[in-house]
Amino acid sequence: MNNATNTIAARPHGAPATGQNDAEHAAALRFITCGSVDDGKSTLIGRLLVDSKTVLQDQLAGVQRGGETDLALLTDGLSAEREQGITIDVAYRYFATARRKFIIGDAPGHEQYTRNMVTAASSADAAVVLVDATKLRWAASEETGELLPQTRRHTLLAHLLRVPSIVFAVNKLDAVDDPAVVLRRIRTALETFTRAAGIASVATVPVSALKGWNVVDAKSDGWAGYDGPSLLALLEDLPNMSADTAEPFASPVQWVEKFSSSSDTSQGRRTFWGRVAAGSVAPGQEITVMPSGQTATVAQVLDHARRPGDVAAGHSAGIVLDREVDVSRGDWLLAPGAFAPTREIAATVAWLDDEPLVPGRVYWALHGHRWVKAKVKRIVDRLDIQTLAREAATELPANALGHVELALQEPVAVRPFAQARMLGAMILVDTASHKTSAAVLIQ
């Protein structure tokens, strides 16, 4: 990791890229802020909104405490959050600069709300992991120290969930005696951790969310020994999550729409809607229906606005087949011969339930829009987030990461999560309480 990203050529905040004009924005960037409790995530987002001139005066007037503006209240929308001064659920906010639009997810830092962070990270293009410079203690002779457990957990989860870009923002450096030394030590700790975990980060940026230093506008006096771009300038240049277009075609059926009666017998009378999970679909393509195994030819493809044309992964499509085939919500439309449905799954799980995961229990597994029963055959191991070692385990407690083997009641068509997000992801739901128990990433 460097002071600034090696792959991004920073430009002044708000300046359009070469050859661009205001009508040629990059695609909106979805990013989350995450990290430990009270690291300043909500305050950072509030600062981004205020300094980018997104907040109206009446909104600012509504977040006053003791005559001063409490930036965190701009995202803490639940009454319980305002009363307790914590973030509980994910709060989404929107803003734009001259160069790009942004969708921010403020993920809670408390360990008991890790499931909400996982939900936000699953669709994020980037993660800004905050590190509170005032919380990390070490001897004066040490050049590094231990990161907080939730900092490590959120970073690992963002990496496991294939968030393309991870940026570390070291906050509250304005409150330490020697910010340059503290930043150097924290950067060393982050480098040691990410190297051992195989995580590639974009940058480590010193910020003061409270004072606004290096958040929207870069602090130009070499504060904390840093002379790179501001956090917002980095975010303006980050790439969007790439769709899994290189994989064979696969699309889960979310909704079946029936046409009015028609005399046209060249195609079926139903449209099968869903977001294409992998590959692309075009008229004339052969498909197989999972689980029935029936085959048909694509007669027509509609995009989200019902315009005919090809549709690639990451976009919604309405697919009309050349004949009537029994297809229902939860079925998958697949490229013929490209998948070998299986009932045996090896996976990494982020355990989110208060009740621990133990072998032998049965859960509902949701794959795409299809529900199947899943039994936990065995727990292979548990990941120690401090040492990154795999340890033998007989159960997984709340918020643990581990490797398990699942036996499904019915076969499903899957791909490793590292290759295809939708095909390689499941959730486990408790059959009695209906709580979401785990995020499952297929190996």
C-alpha positions, 0 to 999 in steps of 0.5 A, a space after each residue: 500500500 502506498 500513500 495513494 493508489 498506484 493505479 489511479 492518476 488523481 485529478 483535482 476534485 470536481 474536474 472532468 476527466 480528459 475528453 469527458 463533459 458533464 453528460 459523460 459521468 462514470 457509472 454511479 459508485 456504490 460504496 460502503 463505510 465499515 470498521 469498528 464501533 465509533 470509528 467515525 463512519 457516520 460522521 465521515 458520510 455526513 462530512 462528504 454530504 455537507 462538503 459536497 454541498 448535498 445537504 440543504 440548510 433545513 436538513 443541517 438545522 435538524 441535526 444540531 446538538 448543543 448548538 453544533 452540527 452533529 454530522 452523524 445524525 445525517 445518516 442515523 435515521 432510526 430513532 433508536 440510532 439517534 437515541 443511542 448514538 450508534 448505527 444499527 441498520 444500513 443507511 443509504 445516501 446519495 450525492 454527486 460531484 461534477 464527475 460522478 454519482 455516488 450511493 453510500 451505505 453506512 454499515 454498522 460497526 457493532 459486532 451484533 449487526 455484522 449481518 447488515 454489513 454483509 448485506 451492504 457489502 454484497 452489492 458494493 463497488 468499494 469499501 472504505 474501512 475506517 481505522 480510529 487512530 485514537 484507539 490503537 495503543 502500543 509502546 513507543 518503541 513499536 512500529 506496529 500494533 494490533 488492529 481492532 477485531 471488527 476492523 479485521 473482520 469487516 476487511 475480510 468480509 469485504 474481500 470474501 464478498 469480492 468488493 473490488 476496491 478496499 480503501 483504508 481511511 485512518 480517522 481522528 489523526 487530528 486528535 493524536 500528538 504525532 499524526 505522521 508517526 501514528 499513520 506510519 504505524 497504522 499503515 504498517 499494521 494494515 500492510 502486514 494484515 492485508 499481505 497475510 490475508 491476500 487482500 489488495 487495497 487501493 490506498 491508505 488515506 489520513 482523514 479527519 471526518 470531524 474537521 473535514 481534512 482530506 475528505 473532500 478537499 486535500 489538505 495541502 500542507 503535508 499533514 501526517 506526512 501525506 501528500 496524496 489525493 483526498 478520499 473523495 478524489 480517490 473514490 471518483 476514480 474507482 472502477 465499478 464491479 465487473 459483471 460475470 459476462 465471461 461465464 456461461 449463461 445463467 439467469 434465475 427466474 424471479 417473475 413469470 408474466 403471462 401474455 394476453 391470448 395470441 394467435 402467434 404460435 412461433 413462441 411461448 406466451 409467457 415472459 420469464 423475468 430475472 437479473 442475468 447472473 452470468 454470461 449473456 442471452 440473445 434470441 436463437 440461444 438454446 437454454 436448459 431449465 433447471 431443475 426440470 431439464 427441459 430445453 428450448 430456444 430463446 425467441 425474444 429477449 427484452 431489457 428492463 424497459 421492454 426493448 428487444 435486444 441482447 442482455 448481459 450479466 448484471 442486467 434484468 431481462 425478460 426471456 420468451 421461449 419458442 414454445 410453452 415450457 413448464 417454468 416457475 419462479 425459482 427455476 434457473 435458465 442455463 446454457 445447456 451442458 455448462 453446469 453439473 448440478 450438485 447436492 454437495 457444497 463446500 463453502 465459506 460461511 459468515 455465520 450471522 445467527 445468535 445460535 451457533 452453527 452445529 453439524 447436523 442442523 437443517 436450514 433453508 438455503 436460498 440460491 437465486 430465487 430457489 429454496 432448498 433444504 440444506 443440512 450441515 454435514 460438517 464444519 471443516 474449520 474456523 478462521 481466526 481473524 487475529 492470526 488468520 489461521 484455520 482452526 479445528 471447530 465443532 461449532 461456529 458462533 455468531 459473526 465467525 468465519 469458517 468452512 463447512 460442507 453442506 448436503 442439499 435436498 435437491 441439486 443446484 447449478 453452482 459456480 465458485 463464488 470467485 468466478 460468479 457471484 450469483 451462482 456462487 452465493 447462498 443464504 441459510 435461513 433458520 427453518 423455525 425462526 426464519 432468521 437469516 443465519 449465514 451468508 454462504 460463498 461456494 468454493 
